[in-house]
Amino acid sequence: MTVRASKFKNIAVLLLISLLLGGCAVRVAYYFLDVALLWSLDDYIDFEGDQRGQAKTAIKEFHRWHRYNELPAYATLFEELADALEGQLTVETIGYFSDATFDAWQTIMRGLAPPSAKILSRLNDEQIQGLVDTMAEEEKDDLEDYEEETEAEVREDRYEFMENAVSKLAGKLTDEQRTMIFAWAASLRNMGQMSVDHRSRWRAHFVKILQTRSDVEQLEKDLTVLYSQPYLFWSEDYQQSMDYNKELSLELLTDLANSMTDKQRAKAVKRLRTIAVDFRALSKEK
């Protein structure tokens, strides 16, 4: 786990999607979260002395906070979505759940700032440089991947992701639904280069913040803003492309939901309600 916001998001927020769409048990996946966070940190930081133990403690504190304070809200959101799927949906309804997901993501990012500040403040200059170098290398590798991937491959990746996600939730798709996803995949704007450029700007500000990491309180405040407000570093083109792709995605999800067969709808609703029950149970465990 890197302290880079997008990496945190991949692990801490997209965990919810993996719980919803994946085949693993919710309880097992959730309890593995703190271990996954620590393992990922090892990819970016060469810990010394008792630093890894301190990082483990900070992550466990975050995990405990998240379980008690956030899982009940997630359960409510899943229940609301299940209720909505009982009938026909509108783009506005799907937009509500999209906004709620983003709000949940921001809450997680704000919650990650305190443990991040504790971990980062204890690193020496060499460790910080290693972290930053790894981030830069990842950006370089991603850019090379973007440049080598053809438009057809990009569309295929998008299609496979969405087709797999929806089928995990609702079961086997109809030909009509596959056609919807294919059209969506072909219409999205390619943001590979812009995404790497955004990460580079984010990293530059991150490095600037770390120069004064001895002030843990100020570091926590700065990281809270950096983590939870990624749009501060979006270019105008990036913002426009994000808005365009989001609109297409909301329309697709609305059409897919309204095209569900009775069997698909029943399976999706049951899965959502089951996860909500599991989240409430998890939030009460000691």
N, C-alpha and C positions, 0 to 999 in steps of 0.2 A: 504494500500500500504506500503510495506516495502521498505527500501532503498536497499535491496538486489537486485542485478542486474536481476536475473531471474524473480523476481516478477514484477519489472518495465517492463521487456520484455513482460510478460504475459498481462499486461494491456495496455501498450503504443504501442507495436508493433503488437501483435496478435489482437489488435483492428482492424487492417486493414483486417485481415482474417475474423473476425466476420462481418465486414461491407460487405465484398464480399460474404460470404457464408451464413450469417444469413438472417432472414426475416425482420429485423427492418429497418426503414428508416435511410439512411446515416446521414442526418442532425441531427436527434434526438440522434442517437448513438454518434456522434462526440461531440455534445454540452454537453453530459452527461459525457465526459471523465474527466474533472476536478473534478466533484463531485465524480466520482468513485475513483479517485486517493486519494482524501481526506478521503473518507469513509474507504478505505483500510488502510490508514495511521493510522486511529483510532484503527485498530486491533493490531498494534504494538507499539504505543506510547501513554502513558497516559499524555496528554497535561496538562500544568498548566498555569494559568493566561491567557495572551494574545497570548500564543504560537500557539494555533490552528488558530487564526486569521492571524498570521504572516505566518503560513504554507499555509493557503488558498490563501493569496496574492501571495506567491512564486509560487504556482501551477498555478494560473491564468496567471501569467507572462509567465510561460513555455507554457501553452496552447495557448496563443496569439502568441508567437514566432512560435510555431509549425504550427498553422493555416496559418499564413502569409508566412512562409519561406519553409515549407516542403510539404504542400498539393499540390502545383503546380507540384512538382516533382513526387508525387504519381500519379497525374492525367496523366502525360506523360507516366509513367510506365504502367498504366492500358491501355492506348491507344495503346502502343507498343505491349502489350500482346494480345489485341484484334486483332490488325493487324496480328500478328503471327498466331493466331488461325484461320485466314481466309484460311490458307494453311496447309501443312504438317510441322511438327516440328521435330527438331533433339534434341539429348541429349545436344548438345552444346547450342542450343537456350534456352532450359529450364534451363541450367546451368547459362546462362547470367541473367535470371530473378531471379534465386536463389541468385546469387552474388549481384544483385542490391537490393534485399530485405535485405540481410545482411548489405550492406552499409547503407541502410535507418535505420536499427536497430542501427547501431553504431552511426549514427548522432543523433538519439533520445537519446541514452545513454549519449552522450557528452552533449546534451542539458539539460539533467536531473541533471548533476553534480552541476551546480550553485544553483538551488533551494534546492537540497539535502544538500549542504554545509551550506546554510543559516539555514535550519531547524535543522540539526544535531548539529551545533555549539551552538545552544541555549538550548540544552538539558543538564540536570545535570547527574551526575554519576548514580543515581538510575534509571532514565529514560533510559539511554543507556543500563544498565544491563538488564532491562526489555525487551528492544528490542532484545538484543542478546539472552536472554533466550528463547524468543518466536521463534526466528529463529532456535535455537537448538532443541526445542520441535517439530517443524514442521519436521525437518530432521529425528528425531526419529520416528515420526508417519508415515512418508513416507517409511522409511526403514521397519517398521513393515508391512505396506501394501504390499510392494514388496515381503517380505518373505512369506506372507500368500497367495498371488495370484499365481495360477497355471499357467503353460505355456499355457494351453488352454485358460484360461481367458485373459492372456496377448494378445494372438493372436486375440481373439474375440474383445477386446477393440480397437486394432489397426484397425481391419477390419471395425468396426462400425464407427470409427472416419473418416476414408478415404471414406467409402461408403456414409456417410452422407454429407461430405464436397463436394464431386464431384457431387452428386445428387442435392445439393442446387444450384450449379453453372450451371449444364448442364441438369438437369432433370432426369427422370427415367433411370437407367442404364440397359445395355444389360447383358445377361448371360455371354458373353465373358468378359465384363468389370468387372463384379463381380468376375470371375475366376482370372483375373489379380490381383485384390486387395487381394483376398484370398492367392494367392501364395506369394505376397509381404509381407503380415502380418506374414506368417509362416517363412519367410526367414530373417527377421530383427534380429539383435543381441539384447539380453536383456541387457539394461544398467542401470537397477534400482540401484544396489549396487554401481556401479561406479559413478552414478549421485549424490548419497548422499555423497559419499566420496569427490567428487569435491566441492559440496556445503560446506562441512565442512572445506576444505582448503580455500575456498573463504571467509568464515565467519571469520576464524582465521586472515586473512590479513585485513579484514574489521575492526576487533576489534583493531588491531595494529594501523591502520590509525586514528581511533577515539580517541586514547590516546592523540593526539596532536590537537584536533579539535578547540582549541582556535585560531589557525592560520587559518582563514577562507580561505585565498587565497591558502595556501598550501593544505588544505583539499580539495578544489575544484579540484586542479591539480591531487591529489592522487585518488579522486573518478572518475575523467574522465578516468584514466587508468584502474582502477578497474572495472568500469561499461562496458567500450567499448572493453576490451580485455580479455574475459573470458578464452580464450585458454591458458593464462599464467599459469593457475592452472590445466590444463588437464594432466593426466598421459599418458604415451605412449599407454597403452591399451585403454584408453578412446578416445584418438585421432584416433586410428586405427578403433575403433568401430564406431565413428562418421563418419569417411570417408566412411566406408563400408556401413552404413545405408543411407548416403546421396546419394551414387552412385546408390543403389537400388531404392531409392525414385525418383531420377531424371529419371531413366529408366522407372519406372512405370508411372510417369506423362506424359512422352513422348508417351508411348504406349497408354495411355488413351486418350490423345489429338488426336492422329492420328486415333483412333478407333471410334471417335464421329460420330454419324449419322448427317445428315444435320440439323435435328430439334434440336439436342443437341448443335451443333456448333452455330447455329443461336441464341439460348437462351443464351449461354455463352458469345458470342460476344456482344450481346445487353446489358447484365448485366454489363460487363466490361466498355463499353462506357458510360452507364448511371452513373456509379460510378465516372468515370473520369469527367463528366460534373458537378456532384454534388461537387466534390472536388474543382474544379476551382471556382465554385460559392461560396463555403464556404471560400475559401482563400481571397476573395474580400470583405467579409462582415466585418463590423466594430464591 
